[in-house]
Amino acid sequence: DDREVHPLTSARRVRGLSQTALAARVRQAAARRGLRSGCDRPRIRKWERDTVPDTDSQVYLAEALGLPADAALARSWPHWLPRTPDGVLPLTPHSAVPALREALTSVERRTFLTLSGAGLTGLAGQWASARPTEAPAGAAEAPDTGDLLGILRASADRLTAADPAHTQHTTRLLTAHLATVTDMLEAGGHRPATLQRLHTLAADLAHTLAWRHFDHGAHPLAARHWMAALHSTHALGDTDRGAGIFSDLAYQAAWRQDHPLAQDLLTHALSRARHPAARSLLHLRLARSLAAAPTPARGAASAHCTQPNTT
């Protein structure tokens, strides 16, 4: 169960490191600064349970895991730790909050764009074959937080619609709203209707921020926000919107001239999109990607574009 695996354990395992090997890397990171660390296997084990490392140790851990040293300063422990090497989290019933945390981590990982193609294709394949998701259950007797959620929704809508001249400021405020919604989701204990509204608002905020980061050329950050929106949308069981998010990820891939990735994402999205408008957009973007791809890829156009429309 993802909820039982500590993020440090996940980050260590995906890098093929034992606790002993990670401890050695932490000591080496300290030694590069002319300092000493007493990190050993038992200490790593404690950190993977309930003990919080001090700030210096977290900086050493970041380097030991192959991340920029300032990754440890981006968010509180253990939220800055990536669960995968490329930030592409698999879809699970409880993956929405980790995906949102991944998006909210501000450090740009240089390896993200080179590693995420296969990860995104795998994520799209998992989404395409996933069983329909039931609506979030929630807790029927939970306190009513609808008033606060209503305030967040109204504020987010006004910030989204604000004059583009204020984008720098409204983007920062929308990010703070997304962090608040993520905190609320992580805390749990919400009524079913409130839980649905939280996931919907999280998806809306992440989706809006994805396009803003895309427009400013922050492509790894944009992709992480689109994926966070996908996880929240998946929690709601909204396949048409999920298909639309893959369409946006495909648009980004095509913009970066990665047409094979764009075509893979769009083909997977078409497998579950049902609304005529959603399918029309997907077919349009697929046709554009096929037309823009190098000549050898155009021979596949008939295979992609003649698939039956099930609407």
C-alpha positions as CSV (number, residue, x, y, z in Angstrom):
1,D,0.0,0.0,0.0
2,D,1.5,3.4,-1.0
3,R,0.3,5.0,2.2
4,E,2.6,2.6,4.2
5,V,5.8,3.3,2.3
6,H,7.8,6.2,3.5
7,P,8.8,8.6,0.7
8,L,12.5,8.2,1.7
9,T,12.1,4.4,1.3
10,S,10.5,4.9,-2.1
11,A,13.2,7.4,-3.3
12,R,15.9,5.0,-2.1
13,R,14.4,1.9,-3.7
14,V,13.8,3.4,-7.1
15,R,17.5,4.3,-7.2
16,G,18.5,0.7,-6.2
17,L,20.1,1.8,-2.9
18,S,20.3,-0.1,0.3
19,Q,20.0,1.7,3.6
20,T,23.8,1.1,4.1
21,A,24.6,2.5,0.6
22,L,22.5,5.6,1.1
23,A,24.1,6.2,4.5
24,A,27.5,6.1,2.8
25,R,26.4,8.6,0.2
26,V,25.2,10.9,3.0
27,R,28.6,10.7,4.7
28,Q,30.3,11.5,1.3
29,A,28.1,14.6,0.8
30,A,29.1,15.9,4.3
31,A,32.8,15.1,3.5
32,R,32.6,17.2,0.3
33,R,31.9,20.1,2.6
34,G,34.8,19.3,4.9
35,L,32.3,18.0,7.5
36,R,31.5,14.7,9.1
37,S,28.2,12.9,9.4
38,G,27.5,10.0,11.7
39,C,24.9,8.7,9.3
40,D,24.6,4.9,9.3
41,R,22.1,2.2,8.5
42,P,20.2,2.5,11.8
43,R,19.8,6.3,11.3
44,I,18.4,5.8,7.8
45,R,16.0,3.3,9.2
46,K,14.8,5.9,11.8
47,W,14.4,8.5,9.1
48,E,12.2,6.0,7.2
49,R,10.0,5.8,10.2
50,D,9.1,8.8,12.3
51,T,12.4,10.6,13.0
52,V,12.9,14.0,11.1
53,P,16.5,14.6,9.9
54,D,18.0,18.0,10.8
55,T,18.4,20.5,8.0
56,D,22.0,19.7,7.2
57,S,21.2,16.0,7.0
58,Q,18.3,16.7,4.6
59,V,20.7,18.6,2.3
60,Y,23.1,15.7,2.3
61,L,20.2,13.3,1.6
62,A,19.2,15.4,-1.4
63,E,22.7,15.1,-2.9
64,A,22.8,11.4,-2.0
65,L,19.7,10.8,-4.0
66,G,21.0,12.7,-7.0
67,L,18.9,15.9,-6.4
68,P,20.0,19.5,-6.2
69,A,21.0,20.3,-2.7
70,D,18.4,23.0,-2.4
71,A,15.6,20.4,-3.0
72,A,15.7,19.8,0.7
73,L,14.8,23.5,1.3
74,A,11.8,23.5,-1.2
75,R,9.3,21.9,1.2
76,S,9.0,20.4,4.6
77,W,10.1,16.9,5.4
78,P,9.3,14.4,3.8
79,H,7.3,16.2,1.1
80,W,10.3,17.3,-1.0
81,L,11.3,13.7,-1.6
82,P,10.4,12.3,-5.0
83,R,8.7,8.9,-5.1
84,T,10.0,8.2,-8.6
85,P,13.1,9.2,-10.6
86,D,11.1,11.3,-13.1
87,G,8.1,12.5,-11.1
88,V,5.6,10.2,-12.9
89,L,3.6,8.6,-10.2
90,P,1.4,5.5,-11.0
91,L,-2.4,5.9,-10.6
92,T,-3.6,4.4,-7.3
93,P,-6.7,5.1,-5.1
94,H,-4.5,7.3,-3.0
95,S,-2.1,8.9,-5.5
96,A,-3.8,12.3,-5.7
97,V,-2.0,13.9,-2.7
98,P,1.5,12.6,-3.6
99,A,1.0,13.9,-7.2
100,L,0.0,17.3,-5.9
101,R,3.0,17.4,-3.5
102,E,5.2,16.5,-6.5
103,A,3.8,19.4,-8.5
104,L,4.2,21.8,-5.6
105,T,7.9,21.0,-5.2
106,S,9.5,24.0,-6.9
107,V,12.9,22.6,-7.7
108,E,13.4,21.9,-11.4
109,R,14.9,18.5,-12.0
110,R,17.1,18.5,-15.0
111,T,16.5,14.8,-15.7
112,F,12.8,15.2,-15.8
113,L,12.3,15.8,-19.5
114,T,14.7,13.1,-20.6
115,L,13.1,10.5,-18.4
116,S,9.5,11.3,-18.5
117,G,8.6,10.2,-22.0
118,A,8.5,6.5,-21.2
119,G,6.9,7.3,-17.8
120,L,4.2,9.4,-19.4
121,T,3.5,6.7,-22.0
122,G,3.3,4.1,-19.2
123,L,1.0,6.4,-17.2
124,A,-1.3,6.8,-20.2
125,G,-1.4,3.1,-20.7
126,Q,-2.3,2.5,-17.1
127,W,-5.1,5.1,-17.3
128,A,-6.5,3.7,-20.5
129,S,-6.8,0.2,-19.0
130,A,-7.9,1.3,-15.5
131,R,-11.3,0.2,-14.2
132,P,-13.9,3.0,-13.7
133,T,-13.1,4.8,-10.5
134,E,-15.8,5.2,-7.8
135,A,-16.5,8.6,-6.4
136,P,-14.5,9.4,-3.3
137,A,-16.2,7.9,-0.3
138,G,-15.5,10.5,2.3
139,A,-16.7,10.4,5.9
140,A,-20.4,11.0,6.4
141,E,-20.1,12.3,10.0
142,A,-17.2,14.6,9.3
143,P,-17.3,18.3,10.2
144,D,-18.6,20.6,7.4
145,T,-15.8,22.6,5.8
146,G,-17.9,23.7,2.9
147,D,-17.7,27.4,3.9
148,L,-13.9,27.4,3.7
149,L,-14.0,25.5,0.4
150,G,-16.5,28.0,-1.0
151,I,-14.1,30.9,-0.1
152,L,-11.2,29.1,-1.8
153,R,-13.3,28.4,-4.9
154,A,-14.5,32.0,-5.3
155,S,-11.0,33.3,-4.7
156,A,-9.5,30.9,-7.2
157,D,-12.0,31.8,-9.9
158,R,-11.3,35.5,-9.4
159,L,-7.6,35.0,-9.5
160,T,-7.9,32.9,-12.7
161,A,-10.0,35.6,-14.4
162,A,-7.8,38.5,-13.3
163,D,-6.0,40.7,-15.8
164,P,-3.0,39.0,-17.4
165,A,-0.9,41.9,-16.3
166,H,-1.1,40.5,-12.8
167,T,-0.1,36.9,-13.8
168,Q,3.1,36.9,-11.7
169,H,1.2,37.7,-8.5
170,T,-2.0,35.6,-9.2
171,T,0.1,32.6,-10.1
172,R,1.8,32.7,-6.7
173,L,-1.6,33.1,-5.0
174,L,-3.1,30.2,-7.0
175,T,-0.2,28.0,-6.0
176,A,-0.8,28.9,-2.3
177,H,-4.5,27.9,-2.9
178,L,-3.4,24.6,-4.3
179,A,-1.1,24.0,-1.4
180,T,-4.0,24.7,1.0
181,V,-6.4,22.3,-0.9
182,T,-3.6,19.6,-0.8
183,D,-3.2,20.1,2.9
184,M,-7.0,19.6,3.4
185,L,-7.0,16.5,1.2
186,E,-4.1,15.0,3.1
187,A,-5.8,15.7,6.5
188,G,-8.8,13.7,5.4
189,G,-12.0,13.4,7.3
190,H,-14.3,15.2,4.8
191,R,-17.9,14.6,3.9
192,P,-18.3,12.9,0.5
193,A,-19.6,16.0,-1.3
194,T,-16.8,18.1,0.2
195,L,-14.2,15.5,-0.8
196,Q,-15.5,15.7,-4.4
197,R,-15.3,19.4,-4.4
198,L,-11.8,19.4,-3.0
199,H,-10.6,17.0,-5.8
200,T,-12.4,19.1,-8.4
201,L,-10.8,22.3,-7.1
202,A,-7.4,20.6,-7.0
203,A,-7.7,19.5,-10.6
204,D,-8.9,23.0,-11.7
205,L,-6.0,24.8,-9.9
206,A,-3.4,22.3,-11.1
207,H,-4.7,22.5,-14.7
208,T,-4.6,26.3,-14.7
209,L,-1.1,26.4,-13.2
210,A,0.1,23.9,-15.8
211,W,-0.8,26.2,-18.6
212,R,0.8,29.2,-16.9
213,H,4.0,27.3,-16.4
214,F,3.9,26.1,-20.0
215,D,3.4,29.7,-21.2
216,H,6.5,30.7,-19.3
217,G,8.6,27.8,-20.6
218,A,8.8,25.9,-17.3
219,H,8.0,22.6,-19.0
220,P,8.9,20.1,-16.3
221,L,6.8,22.1,-13.8
222,A,3.9,22.3,-16.3
223,A,4.0,18.6,-16.8
224,R,4.0,17.9,-13.1
225,H,0.9,20.1,-12.7
226,W,-0.9,18.4,-15.6
227,M,-0.2,15.0,-14.0
228,A,-1.4,16.3,-10.6
229,A,-4.6,17.4,-12.3
230,L,-4.9,13.9,-13.9
231,H,-4.6,12.1,-10.5
232,S,-7.3,14.3,-9.0
233,T,-9.5,13.8,-12.0
234,H,-8.9,10.1,-11.8
235,A,-10.1,10.1,-8.2
236,L,-13.3,11.7,-9.5
237,G,-13.8,9.1,-12.2
238,D,-14.0,11.8,-14.9
239,T,-12.5,10.1,-17.9
240,D,-13.4,12.8,-20.4
241,R,-11.5,15.4,-18.4
242,G,-8.6,12.9,-17.9
243,A,-8.5,12.5,-21.7
244,G,-8.4,16.2,-22.1
245,I,-5.4,16.4,-19.7
246,F,-3.5,13.9,-21.8
247,S,-4.4,16.0,-24.8
248,D,-2.7,18.9,-23.1
249,L,0.4,16.8,-22.3
250,A,0.4,15.7,-25.9
251,Y,0.2,19.3,-27.0
252,Q,3.3,20.0,-24.9
253,A,5.1,17.0,-26.4
254,A,4.3,18.1,-30.0
255,W,5.4,21.7,-29.2
256,R,8.7,20.2,-28.1
257,Q,8.8,18.2,-31.4
258,D,8.3,14.8,-29.6
259,H,5.5,13.7,-32.0
260,P,5.8,10.0,-31.2
261,L,5.1,10.7,-27.5
262,A,2.2,13.1,-28.5
263,Q,0.7,10.4,-30.7
264,D,0.9,7.7,-28.0
265,L,-0.7,10.0,-25.4
266,L,-3.5,11.0,-27.8
267,T,-4.2,7.4,-28.9
268,H,-4.5,6.3,-25.3
269,A,-6.8,9.3,-24.5
270,L,-9.1,8.4,-27.4
271,S,-9.5,4.9,-26.0
272,R,-11.6,6.3,-23.1
273,A,-12.9,9.7,-24.2
274,R,-16.7,9.5,-24.8
275,H,-18.0,13.1,-25.2
276,P,-18.1,14.2,-28.9
277,A,-16.3,17.5,-28.1
278,A,-13.5,15.7,-26.2
279,R,-13.1,13.2,-29.0
280,S,-13.1,15.9,-31.7
281,L,-10.3,17.8,-29.9
282,L,-8.2,14.6,-29.5
283,H,-8.6,13.7,-33.2
284,L,-7.7,17.3,-34.3
285,R,-4.5,17.3,-32.2
286,L,-3.6,13.8,-33.4
287,A,-4.0,14.8,-37.0
288,R,-1.8,17.9,-36.4
289,S,0.9,15.8,-34.7
290,L,0.8,13.3,-37.6
291,A,1.0,16.1,-40.2
292,A,3.9,17.8,-38.4
293,A,5.9,14.6,-37.8
294,P,8.8,13.5,-40.0
295,T,7.7,11.8,-43.2
296,P,8.2,8.1,-42.0
297,A,5.7,8.7,-39.3
298,R,3.0,9.9,-41.7
299,G,2.4,6.4,-43.0
300,A,0.8,5.6,-39.7
301,A,-1.9,8.3,-40.2
302,S,-4.5,5.9,-41.6
303,A,-3.9,3.5,-38.7
304,H,-4.5,6.3,-36.1
305,C,-7.3,8.2,-37.9
306,T,-9.5,5.4,-39.1
307,Q,-10.2,3.9,-35.7
308,P,-14.0,3.7,-35.1
309,N,-15.8,6.5,-33.3
310,T,-17.8,4.9,-30.5
311,T,-19.8,7.9,-29.6
